[in-house]
Amino acid sequence: MDGSQSTDITSNPSLAPMSSIRAIAAGLSLIAVARSMSAVAGSSEFPGLCLGGTGDSRTGSPPRLLRLADVPGYEPHRVNDMLLLSPAGAQSLCGSGTEAAEDGSQHVVFFPGDIQNFQQEMSLQPEGAQWQCWSLERVALILGHRFPGRHIWVVRASRMYLHKFSCYHNFVESNLFGAPEHSPDYGALRHLRALLSHGMERAGLLAPATTFPPPGFSLALVAFSKGCVVLNQIVYELAGARVDPELAPFLGSVTDMYWLDGGHPGGSETWVTDRRALKELTASGVALHAHVTPYEVRDPMRAWVGREHRRFVRTLEELGAHLANTLHFEDEPASIDNHFRVIKEF
């Protein structure tokens, strides 16, 4: 929910004092709008999970959730908490046989937006308690329903300012509120590769010292709202990654990238518009998916978001990219409710 009226509801916050004050004031408006969320969010009780049929359709067994704390990245100071949803009956990649490789080789990584945190932590915060339907655990289950049979990884933002503003500074240079400063060599891809390698080892999906990625490994990247800054940073790193002997195989395993209603508190670069970067993205052959709602792309107070989105789409289409672009809830009023609902509807 990373727009100018949600946790990213900051119209253009920066580290300047006045902008910071406006950003904090805007963030506090979560209290006012959270009640309207309850109609869409459903029960705040965890067993409800806001989603029916989350079990494995083949076995009827429930999926397995595993929380991994302080998973190391490629540098000692870059660590992230992760949540892993494994499909029922999934086998270890370090097992033997074709069936094991097929069962455990498909993975999805999700980068959440502002306010989204682990269920327990959200329940302790006045604002977060009212948005628990979109906790990391519940979103993992939603994604498990969307991508049946795959391992779902949810990467928690490494810092949450005021318990609201997610900051992915392990993936991209960011200010206090999580607004990014993109560069071609920050190391987002290298960090993601290390997180998955170490996370899979901890979860018993990969034998220690095994070459990563293992044979048959495939990866879809999904980001919502503020989390889209990670996908954008990856786009800027593609040129270097394609000629890096360590990163090129990992990059080759990425099959799909999903942008879900991207937004952040900066005044620009909500969507990648650099033609050279988008040319590299097209050349990667990755299937691209952009899902937006009027909340982000039709907000007159942040008109640049819509302009950048249109330019992103137009440039990729001109370059011949494999792009699917969808505007959800087009005939409904722009709302935070629908902003979050895109996670279920994409």
TAMOMO-V868039 format. One record per pair of residues at least 6 apart in sequence whose ideal C-beta (glycine too) atoms are under 8 Angstrom apart, sorted by the first residue. I is the first residue (numbers start at 1). J is the second residue. Records with the same first field share a line. If there is no record, write none. Layout:
BEGIN
I = J, J
END
This chain:
BEGIN
1 = 7, 8, 113, 114, 115, 131, 134, 225, 336, 339, 340
2 = 8, 113, 114, 166, 225, 226, 262, 263, 264, 265
3 = 9, 225, 263, 295, 296, 299, 302, 305, 336, 339
4 = 10, 11, 26, 265, 299, 301, 302
5 = 26, 29, 33, 299, 301, 336
6 = 29, 30, 33, 114, 115, 225, 336, 339
7 = 27, 30, 113, 114, 115, 164, 165, 166, 226
8 = 113, 114, 165, 177, 178, 225, 226, 263, 264, 265
9 = 26, 27, 29, 30, 265
10 = 19, 22, 23, 26, 27, 177, 265
11 = 22, 26, 265, 267, 301, 302
12 = 19, 265, 266, 267
13 = 19, 20, 22, 23, 26, 175, 177, 179, 265, 266
14 = 20, 175, 179, 266
15 = 175, 176
20 = 176, 177
23 = 165, 177, 265
24 = 162
27 = 162, 164, 165
30 = 115, 127, 131, 164
31 = 126, 127
33 = 336
34 = 127, 130, 131
35 = 130
36 = 335, 336, 337
37 = 130, 131, 133, 336, 337, 340
38 = 44, 130
39 = 337
40 = 133, 337, 340, 341
41 = 50, 130, 131, 132, 133, 134, 340
42 = 48, 50, 133
43 = 50, 133
44 = 129, 130, 132, 133
46 = 119, 132, 137, 138
49 = 138, 141
50 = 133, 138, 142
51 = 138, 141, 142, 145, 344
53 = 145
54 = 62, 63, 141, 144, 145
55 = 61, 62, 63, 88
56 = 62, 63, 87, 88, 89, 148
57 = 148
58 = 88, 89
59 = 88, 89
61 = 88, 89
62 = 88
63 = 85, 86, 87, 88, 141, 144
64 = 85, 86, 88, 90
65 = 83, 84, 85, 137, 140, 141
66 = 83, 84, 85, 86, 203
67 = 81, 82, 83, 84, 118
68 = 81, 82, 83, 84, 199, 202, 203
69 = 81
70 = 79, 80, 81
71 = 79, 80, 81, 82, 195, 198, 199, 202
72 = 78, 79, 194, 195, 198
73 = 79, 80, 170, 190, 191, 192, 194, 195, 198
74 = 187, 190, 191, 193, 194
75 = 187, 191
78 = 158, 170, 187, 191, 194
79 = 158, 170
80 = 155, 156, 157, 158, 170, 195
81 = 118, 156
82 = 153, 154, 155, 156, 195, 199
83 = 118, 136, 137, 140, 153, 154, 156
84 = 151, 152, 153, 154, 199, 203
85 = 140, 141, 143, 144, 151, 152, 153, 154
86 = 151, 203, 205
87 = 103, 144, 148, 149, 150, 151
89 = 103
90 = 103, 104, 151
91 = 99, 100, 103, 104
92 = 100, 104, 204, 205
93 = 100, 101, 104, 105, 200, 205, 206, 207, 210, 214
94 = 204, 205, 206, 207, 210
101 = 214, 215, 216
102 = 216
103 = 149
104 = 151, 205
105 = 214, 215, 216, 217, 218
106 = 147, 149, 150, 151, 218
107 = 150, 151, 152, 153, 196, 217, 218, 219, 220
108 = 143, 147, 150, 151, 152, 153, 219, 220, 221, 222
109 = 153, 154, 155, 192, 196, 219, 220, 221, 222
110 = 139, 140, 143, 152, 153, 154, 155, 222, 223, 224, 227
111 = 155, 157, 168, 221, 222, 223, 224, 227, 228, 230, 231
112 = 134, 136, 139, 154, 155, 156, 157, 166, 224, 225, 226, 227
113 = 166, 224, 225, 226, 227, 263
114 = 164, 165, 166, 178, 225, 226
115 = 122, 127, 128, 131, 134, 163, 164, 166
116 = 122, 131, 134, 135, 136, 139, 166, 224
117 = 128, 135, 136, 156, 160, 163
118 = 135, 136, 137, 156
119 = 132, 135, 136, 137, 138
121 = 128
122 = 128, 129, 131, 132, 135
123 = 129, 132
125 = 163
127 = 163, 164
128 = 163, 164
132 = 138
134 = 340, 343
136 = 154, 156
139 = 154, 343
140 = 152, 154
142 = 343, 344
143 = 152, 154, 222
144 = 150, 152
146 = 346
147 = 220
150 = 220
151 = 205
153 = 196, 199
155 = 195, 230
157 = 166, 167, 168, 178, 226, 227
158 = 167, 168, 169, 170
159 = 166, 167, 169
160 = 166, 167
161 = 167, 176, 177, 178
165 = 176, 177, 178, 226, 265
166 = 178, 226, 227
167 = 174, 176, 177, 178
168 = 174, 178, 180, 226, 227, 229, 230
169 = 178
170 = 191
171 = 186, 188, 191, 192, 229, 230, 233
172 = 180, 181, 182, 186, 188, 229, 230, 232, 233
173 = 180, 181, 182, 183, 186
174 = 180, 181, 229
175 = 181, 266
177 = 265
178 = 226, 229, 264, 265
179 = 264, 265, 266
180 = 229, 232, 233, 264, 266, 269
182 = 232, 233, 236, 269
183 = 236
184 = 236, 237, 239, 240
185 = 237, 240
186 = 233, 237
187 = 237
188 = 230, 233, 234, 237
189 = 234, 237, 241, 247, 250, 251
190 = 246, 247
192 = 230, 234
193 = 212, 213, 246, 247, 250
196 = 212, 213, 219
197 = 206, 212
200 = 206, 212
201 = 207, 208
206 = 212, 214
212 = 250
213 = 219, 249, 250, 253
217 = 253
218 = 253, 254, 255
219 = 253, 254, 255
220 = 254, 255, 256, 257, 258
221 = 231, 234, 254, 256, 257, 258
222 = 257, 258, 260
223 = 229, 230, 231, 258, 259, 260, 262
224 = 260, 261, 342, 343
225 = 260, 261, 262, 263, 264, 296, 339
226 = 263, 264
228 = 259, 260, 262, 263, 264, 270
229 = 262, 264
231 = 257, 259, 262
232 = 262, 269, 271, 272
234 = 257
235 = 272, 277, 278, 280, 281
236 = 272, 274, 277
238 = 251, 277, 280, 281, 284
239 = 276, 277, 280
240 = 247
241 = 247, 248, 250, 251
242 = 248, 251, 280, 283, 284
251 = 284
254 = 284, 286
255 = 286, 287
256 = 286, 287, 288, 289
257 = 286, 287, 288, 289
258 = 289, 291, 346
259 = 271, 288, 289, 290, 291, 292
260 = 291, 342, 343, 346
261 = 291, 292, 293, 295, 296, 339, 342
262 = 270, 271, 292, 296, 305, 309
263 = 270, 296, 302, 305
264 = 270
267 = 304
268 = 304, 308
269 = 308
270 = 296, 304, 305, 308, 309
271 = 305, 308, 309, 311, 312
272 = 278, 281, 312
273 = 308, 311, 312, 315
275 = 315
278 = 312, 315, 316, 319, 321
279 = 319
281 = 288, 316, 321
282 = 316, 319, 320, 321
285 = 322
286 = 322
287 = 322, 324
288 = 316, 321, 322, 323, 324
289 = 323, 324, 326, 346
290 = 309, 312, 313, 323, 324, 325, 326
291 = 326, 328, 342, 345, 346
292 = 309, 325, 326, 327, 328, 342
293 = 327, 328, 329, 334, 338, 339, 341, 342
294 = 327, 329, 330, 332, 333, 334, 338
295 = 334, 335, 336, 338, 339
296 = 302, 305, 306, 309, 339
297 = 305, 306, 309, 327
298 = 306, 334
299 = 305, 306, 334
313 = 323, 325
316 = 323
317 = 323
326 = 346
328 = 338, 341, 342, 345, 346
329 = 338, 341, 342
332 = 338
END
